[in-house]
Amino acid sequence: AWQKLSEVAVKGAQYNSPQRQPHPKCLEGTRVDLLNHINTLLDTPGKSQFIWLHGTAGVGKSAVAFTVAERMKGLKVKEQTSEGKRLAGTFFFSRKHANRCTTGNLFATLVYQLASNFPSIKDDVTRVVCENPAILDPDTSLEDQMEALFLRPLRKL
């Protein structure tokens, strides 16, 4: 089941994928207010840790998202420990790549990254895929994929 999930996950959608080079990144001193706002949301316990960037093509969504992801990758959940990464996962859409221009593999990709970054849920994710291999089909409803692949394992944490 883990192997099948690995095959379905879109590796090119990860923030630091070689497929996305050169990585768009905010230049120092740019988008300071927006980055501070996002960092405040992410650093405040009890606030939503899920941020959806949207806007027209070319406004810099990918640069902002990459910059935030890069920062989160370097942070830990608790500074006192060496474990517990803050970055759960990323999915960068692209019109140029067939497997990144639709939502069909969104949750499979995110849960693959999540379980790779937080191994304590790997068994739960694998169990879900074993119980229902069709959940990895890109034509399965997003609601069903989100519930089975993402929310159910997270509730057990």
Backbone hydrogen bonds in HBPLUS format (Angstrom, degrees):
<---DONOR---> <-ACCEPTOR-->    atom                        ^
c    i                          cat <-CA-CA->   ^        H-A-AA   ^      H-
h    n   atom  resd res      DA  || num        DHA   H-A  angle D-A-AA Bond
n    s   type  num  typ     dist DA aas  dist angle  dist       angle   num
A0005-LEU N   A0001-ALA O   2.96 MM   4  6.21 160.4  2.00 149.6 154.7     1
A0006-SER N   A0002-TRP O   2.88 MM   4  6.10 154.7  1.95 146.3 153.7     2
A0007-GLU N   A0003-GLN O   2.99 MM   4  6.30 143.0  2.13 144.1 153.8     3
A0007-GLU N   A0004-LYS O   3.13 MM   3  5.09 122.1  2.49  92.9 107.2     4
A0008-VAL N   A0004-LYS O   3.07 MM   4  6.35 145.0  2.19 146.1 155.4     5
A0009-ALA N   A0005-LEU O   2.91 MM   4  6.04 152.8  1.98 154.9 161.7     6
A0013-ALA N   A0010-VAL O   3.10 MM   3  5.62 162.8  2.13 114.7 120.1     7
A0014-GLN N   A0011-LYS O   3.23 MM   3  5.79 167.1  2.25 116.6 120.4     8
A0092-PHE N   A0013-ALA O   2.82 MM  79  4.75 148.3  1.92 123.2 133.9     9
A0017-SER N   A0014-GLN O   3.16 MM   3  5.32 164.4  2.19 120.4 118.7    10
A0020-ARG N   A0017-SER O   2.98 MM   3  5.49 159.4  2.02 114.9 121.3    11
A0021-GLN N   A0018-PRO O   3.23 MM   3  5.37 164.7  2.25 113.9 113.2    12
A0030-THR N   A0027-LEU O   2.99 MM   3  5.62 153.6  2.06 146.4 145.3    13
A0035-LEU N   A0031-ARG O   2.92 MM   4  6.09 170.4  1.93 160.2 163.3    14
A0036-ASN N   A0032-VAL O   2.85 MM   4  5.96 158.6  1.90 151.0 157.4    15
A0037-HIS N   A0033-ASP O   2.92 MM   4  6.08 155.7  1.98 146.0 152.8    16
A0038-ILE N   A0034-LEU O   2.96 MM   4  6.22 165.6  1.98 154.9 158.1    17
A0039-ASN N   A0035-LEU O   2.85 MM   4  5.98 165.7  1.87 149.9 154.5    18
A0040-THR N   A0036-ASN O   2.87 MM   4  5.98 151.8  1.95 145.0 152.6    19
A0041-LEU N   A0037-HIS O   3.04 MM   4  6.34 158.8  2.09 148.5 153.9    20
A0042-LEU N   A0038-ILE O   2.94 MM   4  6.22 160.8  1.97 153.7 159.1    21
A0043-ASP N   A0039-ASN O   2.85 MM   4  5.91 137.0  2.03 141.7 153.1    22
A0047-LYS N   A0044-THR O   3.14 MM   3  5.74 161.3  2.18 137.1 139.8    23
A0059-VAL N   A0056-THR O   3.42 MM   3  6.15 154.3  2.50 142.1 138.9    24
A0064-VAL N   A0060-GLY O   3.00 MM   4  6.23 162.3  2.03 155.9 159.9    25
A0065-ALA N   A0061-LYS O   2.85 MM   4  6.05 170.6  1.86 156.3 159.5    26
A0066-PHE N   A0062-SER O   2.83 MM   4  5.88 160.4  1.87 146.4 152.0    27
A0067-THR N   A0063-ALA O   3.03 MM   4  6.11 162.2  2.07 143.3 148.4    28
A0068-VAL N   A0064-VAL O   2.95 MM   4  6.20 161.4  1.99 155.5 160.2    29
A0069-ALA N   A0065-ALA O   2.87 MM   4  6.00 165.7  1.89 150.4 155.0    30
A0070-GLU N   A0066-PHE O   2.83 MM   4  5.97 160.2  1.87 152.8 158.1    31
A0071-ARG N   A0067-THR O   3.14 MM   4  6.34 154.6  2.20 140.7 147.1    32
A0072-MET N   A0068-VAL O   2.90 MM   4  6.17 165.2  1.92 156.5 160.6    33
A0073-LYS N   A0069-ALA O   2.87 MM   4  6.00 151.7  1.95 149.7 157.1    34
A0074-GLY N   A0071-ARG O   3.13 MM   3  5.43 133.4  2.35 102.4 114.2    35
A0075-LEU N   A0072-MET O   3.08 MM   3  5.14 157.2  2.14 104.0 111.2    36
A0086-ARG N   A0075-LEU O   3.13 MM  11  5.67 139.7  2.30 148.8 140.9    37
A0077-VAL N   A0084-GLY O   2.48 MM   7  5.10 148.0  1.58 154.5 165.4    38
A0081-THR N   A0078-LYS O   3.14 MM   3  5.78 163.1  2.17 118.9 123.8    39
A0094-SER N   A0100-ARG O   2.96 MM   6  5.30 154.0  2.03 116.0 122.1    40
A0100-ARG N   A0097-HIS O   2.97 MM   3  5.33 157.5  2.02 113.8 121.1    41
A0106-LEU N   A0103-THR O   3.07 MM   3  5.04 167.1  2.08 112.7 116.4    42
A0109-THR N   A0105-ASN O   2.97 MM   4  5.95 156.7  2.02 147.5 153.8    43
A0110-LEU N   A0106-LEU O   2.95 MM   4  6.21 163.2  1.98 151.8 156.8    44
A0111-VAL N   A0107-PHE O   2.87 MM   4  5.90 165.1  1.89 146.9 151.2    45
A0112-TYR N   A0108-ALA O   3.03 MM   4  6.04 146.3  2.14 136.6 145.8    46
A0113-GLN N   A0109-THR O   3.08 MM   4  6.35 162.3  2.11 149.8 153.7    47
A0114-LEU N   A0110-LEU O   2.81 MM   4  6.00 160.2  1.85 148.7 155.4    48
A0115-ALA N   A0111-VAL O   2.88 MM   4  5.93 167.8  1.90 146.1 148.9    49
A0116-SER N   A0112-TYR O   2.99 MM   4  6.10 141.0  2.14 138.0 149.2    50
A0117-ASN N   A0113-GLN O   2.83 MM   4  6.04 151.7  1.91 151.5 158.8    51
A0118-PHE N   A0114-LEU O   2.73 MM   4  5.82 141.7  1.88 146.4 158.3    52
A0121-ILE N   A0118-PHE O   3.18 MM   3  6.41 176.2  2.18 139.5 139.2    53
A0122-LYS N   A0119-PRO O   3.08 MM   3  5.10 157.9  2.13 106.8 113.8    54
A0125-VAL N   A0121-ILE O   2.96 MM   4  6.23 159.1  2.00 159.0 165.3    55
A0126-THR N   A0122-LYS O   2.89 MM   4  6.08 164.7  1.91 153.2 157.6    56
A0127-ARG N   A0123-ASP O   2.90 MM   4  6.04 154.7  1.96 145.2 152.2    57
A0128-VAL N   A0124-ASP O   3.07 MM   4  6.32 155.8  2.13 145.0 150.5    58
A0129-VAL N   A0125-VAL O   3.13 MM   4  6.47 158.8  2.18 151.9 156.8    59
A0130-CYS N   A0126-THR O   2.91 MM   4  6.17 156.0  1.97 150.5 157.6    60
A0131-GLU N   A0127-ARG O   2.91 MM   4  6.12 158.3  1.96 152.7 158.0    61
A0132-ASN N   A0128-VAL O   3.05 MM   4  6.22 143.9  2.19 142.0 151.5    62
A0135-ILE N   A0132-ASN O   2.98 MM   3  5.73 166.6  2.00 123.7 128.2    63
A0136-LEU N   A0133-PRO O   3.19 MM   3  6.08 170.2  2.20 122.7 125.1    64
A0137-ASP N   A0134-ALA O   2.97 MM   3  5.27 162.7  2.00 111.6 117.3    65
A0140-THR N   A0137-ASP O   2.92 MM   3  5.50 168.7  1.93 123.5 127.3    66
A0145-GLN N   A0141-SER O   2.98 MM   4  6.30 163.0  2.01 153.6 158.7    67
A0146-MET N   A0142-LEU O   2.78 MM   4  5.89 165.2  1.81 152.0 156.3    68
A0147-GLU N   A0143-GLU O   3.01 MM   4  6.16 164.5  2.04 148.1 152.3    69
A0148-ALA N   A0144-ASP O   2.93 MM   4  6.03 174.7  1.94 154.6 156.2    70
A0149-LEU N   A0145-GLN O   2.81 MM   4  5.49 153.5  1.88 144.7 153.3    71
A0150-PHE N   A0146-MET O   3.08 MM   4  5.06 141.0  2.24 120.0 131.3    72
A0151-LEU N   A0146-MET O   2.87 MM   5  6.20 166.3  1.89 161.9 166.6    73
A0152-ARG N   A0147-GLU O   2.90 MM   5  5.92 156.1  1.96 160.5 164.6    74
A0154-LEU N   A0150-PHE O   3.22 MM   4  6.27 154.4  2.29 143.2 150.8    75
A0155-ARG N   A0151-LEU O   2.92 MM   4  6.08 148.2  2.02 155.4 162.7    76
A0156-LYS N   A0153-PRO O   3.20 MM   3  5.47 142.9  2.35 102.5 112.5    77
A0157-LEU N   A0154-LEU O   3.10 MM   3  5.40 157.5  2.15 107.8 114.8    78
